[in-house]
Amino acid sequence: MTIIEPRSRSVDVPGFGPEYAPMAALAMTGRPVVSTLGVEEEFLLVDRLTRAPVARAGPVIDAASPVLGDLVQEEFYRCLVEVCTRPATSAGDVRAQLRSLRAAVADAARAADCLLVASGTAVVPPAAPVPVTDTPRYRRMARRFDALVDGRLGVVCGCHIHIGTADRAQALFLANHVRAWLPAVQALAVNSPFAGGLDTGFASWRALEFGRWPTAAPSPLLDPVSYERTAEALVASGTLMDRRMIYWFARPSEHQPTIEFRVADTNADLDTTLLVALVLRGLCATLLAHAEEGRPPPDISLACLREAHRYAARYGPAGYALDPFTGEHVPAQAQIAALLRAASPGLRAAGDEPEVHRLLDALRRKGSGAARQRAALRRANRLRDVVDDLAELTTGS
């Protein structure tokens, strides 16, 4: 396995094909180029009476498919559905697509006597393990990794952001240079404080649950050649079942010219999802604009990055963060402010800077998804009311 030493899904993503051809124009020109972006959101289906996850993805997807086609898909557990936007360039387009996708699937869920809920983990636990979706690949995964498949705490929902790139080399360049900023991105999107009916003490318990899977971690530093060798070795050794199980927090798509980011919880507040997507695109544009300067990736160990992500999962945007660049403990808000400064050239190039600052101000005012879940429990003292708040917010944005 060859790794660069620094100096000092179950199906193809729909719509991520020819639409990304213009990304070949992402020349390293010294100025940011606005790329396309796409969003994948995973949702829970919960029973209208118990508010616990319920295995009704099949009928929900069947009902939504005539409207959405392949933009709605099954996931690993039968209580999950995933929606995928088509590539977009404007914040307004992304917002409109996400709103439309959520509304269509929520309608299908109601017809199946359940609710669509955006939360990184289930607030009310299922009474019995939720079965794995009955496809050949998922059945093989469940057999191979049976110790990780419990149908209870392991039922988690993430939000994945795709940014268009010219080729795999650019995707890996971005993965190498952006990874120190991803804990701050993760902190913005925490939305899973509850698991098993209890407050975990973490803002993102999903991060810990999903982190039990192989490669669900910060990406190593790789170039195209060492990426191929590493991917092949992971499959050949049995660590992974196939290359689609490469779950690094930033990874090049195996099928499309994109880089995919996998650090965010699914959020009921659509504004949070949009904020994360726009910040990541701005950061990528800024980094690519300076790629020709040949700066090496920041000299940061994987152990330090893992600890920084653990801080993000524990505290979210409140409290303290671990700065991967310095190894110092700093206020999480200071780290988020530094992230926005780093992304600002790309945000300005896309015309997104005012919108991002508006969204960030709103997040600070309303609180993170995790903080809002806890506030809902304090108001009503019932977990079912937390679920109802999430369901309303998921489709009411």
Order of alpha helices (4+ residues) and beta strands (2+ residues): beta-alpha-beta-beta-alpha-beta-alpha-beta-alpha-alpha-beta-beta-alpha-alpha-beta-beta-alpha-alpha-beta-beta-alpha-alpha-alpha-alpha
